[in-house]
Amino acid sequence: MFHVGRFDPTAKPKAAPASASSAGGAKKRRTGDGSKGKSKKSKKDDDVIADAGAREAVVIDDAPTQLKNDDDKGNHSDSSSSVPSSSESDDSSVESAQDNVHKSTLKVIAPSQPISGDSRKANRKRREQDDEAIDDFDADFDIVENSAAKDDTIITAATLRQNEHTPFTATIEEAAKTWNLPQFLVNNLKADSYENFFPIQCMVIPDVIESERNAHLRGARDVCVHAPTGSGKTLAFVLPLLTALHNQSPTSTGGARGLRRLRALVVLPGRDLAKQVYDVFVRYAKGSDIKIGLAVGGGNKKGDLANERRSLVVETYNDTIREIRTDDGALLRRKVGGLYESASARLRHSFEPTSLGKALDAYDGTLKSDSGPQVFPKVGGRSAVDILVCTPGRLMDHLETPGFTLQHLKYLVVDEADRLVNQPYQNWVGRY
Ligand SMILES: Nc1ncnc2c1ncn2[C@@H]1O[C@H](COP(=O)(O)OP(=O)(O)OP(=O)(O)O)[C@@H](O)[C@H]1O
């Protein structure tokens, strides 16, 4: 299942969609993850959330591997409900997904769900036309049709096909042109010899891109995608994210500041999974200036975390220099090794650039007041990456990394959400 949308930062973050694994869908590339999550929840992180403003989220999960077209069984969703109703266990995972995210902004793209009402006939005809292209998937891509589509909370396959005019048989180039994919992505897809987008990609990619384009008008929304293992969900989120970040990058928009910010976070339940998704991002980001980071932990070497920190945050790392000085040489602070930016960089990225002392305190995460030391959100953060692919445990480690901030995060992707919420790390959602 795959979910995209905008977080309400004032809402209490909830766990990702309930388990779909019980309905099947064991991911063939699943592996264990040895990284350990931390359980403590700090006000600091809450503050970061509160300061962050609206963000978008993507939750991705597997659909059952044995999807079945329910049309002929007479299973219809209730057209008066915003949630597809069915006795199928798959449906309950979708319902749970919707319960666990903001209903008002949620779109569900969930192949295998029954199609309701009068549109069944028309949809069946459309599916027949598409059958040739989706043989590999046993024509399992049926989408929920629901009256909630009227208020755009649920997008159906029929809606998408009508709106986007991108049949599954369109070539990569035709579809890319229709969706305005940047040329570097087209080149990379061609390099992989892909000829057509998979059905789930035809449904999701234009939808997310379109949603992003119109976010200023009607707000971005969450999207849940529920599709079988091997159906191409990875590219279904990789391509729209790269498109959006490329369009917003300082070089493509002609921006002068050139500041790189961590704008997209992709969380997976295991190191191997994260590495695979990271590789896909790196391969498809080729030709753009988008930088991808990987934070998975699990290395045995002592300096692994420090190395990872160096790769994620632009900073000065020095074990021997233990003094922070102003540009004119005045001693500001002594540190026992570790990570820090130059004083001028800290100043530049603090909320209060007129107060160097306060800026340094803010950057360190503490601000002294009459009532004693207070937790203060890390601010600014000169990220070395635009997208971070990580495991939850390592993400929590990096919440302590100086200069690392989720303040500028715009997109959140949660892959295999069922596994993530079933693991002990699930409190990472709250910490985020
Ligand atoms: N449009 C396409 N044309 C041809 N091959 C594709 C296309 N999109 C993805 N693939 C390939 O299909 C395979 C499965 O894709 P992917 O891993 O994204 O599926 P998935 O739905 O994420 O599966 P899983 O649930 O195992 O993660 C990959 O080898 C990928 O390279």
The ligand as an SDF file (V2000), in Angstrom:
LIG
                    3D

 31 33  0  0  0  0  0  0  0  0999 V2000
    7.9880    0.2190  -15.9860 N   0  0  0  0  0  0  0  0  0  0  0  0
    8.7400   -0.8500  -15.7830 C   0  0  0  0  0  0  0  0  0  0  0  0
    9.1080   -1.6330  -16.8110 N   0  0  0  0  0  0  0  0  0  0  0  0
    9.8650   -2.7350  -16.6230 C   0  0  0  0  0  0  0  0  0  0  0  0
   10.3310   -3.1220  -15.4160 N   0  0  0  0  0  0  0  0  0  0  0  0
    9.9910   -2.3740  -14.3510 C   0  0  0  0  0  0  0  0  0  0  0  0
    9.1910   -1.2000  -14.4660 C   0  0  0  0  0  0  0  0  0  0  0  0
    9.0300   -0.6710  -13.2420 N   0  0  0  0  0  0  0  0  0  0  0  0
    9.6850   -1.4650  -12.3960 C   0  0  0  0  0  0  0  0  0  0  0  0
   10.2570   -2.4870  -13.0540 N   0  0  0  0  0  0  0  0  0  0  0  0
   11.0340   -3.5770  -12.4750 C   0  0  0  0  0  0  0  0  0  0  0  0
   10.1100   -4.4540  -11.8360 O   0  0  0  0  0  0  0  0  0  0  0  0
   10.7070   -5.0150  -10.6750 C   0  0  0  0  0  0  0  0  0  0  0  0
    9.7890   -4.8600   -9.4910 C   0  0  0  0  0  0  0  0  0  0  0  0
    9.6530   -3.5090   -9.2070 O   0  0  0  0  0  0  0  0  0  0  0  0
    9.5760   -2.9900   -7.6970 P   0  0  0  0  0  0  0  0  0  0  0  0
   10.6530   -3.5890   -6.8740 O   0  0  0  0  0  0  0  0  0  0  0  0
    9.4620   -1.5180   -7.7300 O   0  0  0  0  0  0  0  0  0  0  0  0
    8.1860   -3.5900   -7.2480 O   0  0  0  0  0  0  0  0  0  0  0  0
    7.5080   -3.3530   -5.8680 P   0  0  0  0  0  0  0  0  0  0  0  0
    6.0540   -3.2790   -6.1170 O   0  0  0  0  0  0  0  0  0  0  0  0
    8.1120   -2.2440   -5.1250 O   0  0  0  0  0  0  0  0  0  0  0  0
    7.8580   -4.7270   -5.2190 O   0  0  0  0  0  0  0  0  0  0  0  0
    8.2050   -4.9900   -3.7100 P   0  0  0  0  0  0  0  0  0  0  0  0
    6.8980   -5.0230   -3.0190 O   0  0  0  0  0  0  0  0  0  0  0  0
    8.9440   -6.2730   -3.7360 O   0  0  0  0  0  0  0  0  0  0  0  0
    9.0640   -3.8490   -3.2690 O   0  0  0  0  0  0  0  0  0  0  0  0
   12.0460   -4.3380  -10.4880 C   0  0  0  0  0  0  0  0  0  0  0  0
   13.0480   -5.1880  -10.9610 O   0  0  0  0  0  0  0  0  0  0  0  0
   11.9680   -3.1100  -11.3670 C   0  0  0  0  0  0  0  0  0  0  0  0
   13.2250   -2.7540  -11.9020 O   0  0  0  0  0  0  0  0  0  0  0  0
  1  2  1  0
  2  3  1  0
  2  7  2  0
  3  4  2  0
  4  5  1  0
  5  6  2  0
  6  7  1  0
  6 10  1  0
  7  8  1  0
  8  9  2  0
  9 10  1  0
 10 11  1  0
 11 12  1  0
 11 30  1  0
 12 13  1  0
 13 14  1  0
 13 28  1  0
 14 15  1  0
 15 16  1  0
 16 17  2  0
 16 18  1  0
 16 19  1  0
 19 20  1  0
 20 21  2  0
 20 22  1  0
 20 23  1  0
 23 24  1  0
 24 25  2  0
 24 26  1  0
 24 27  1  0
 28 29  1  0
 28 30  1  0
 30 31  1  0
M  END
$$$$
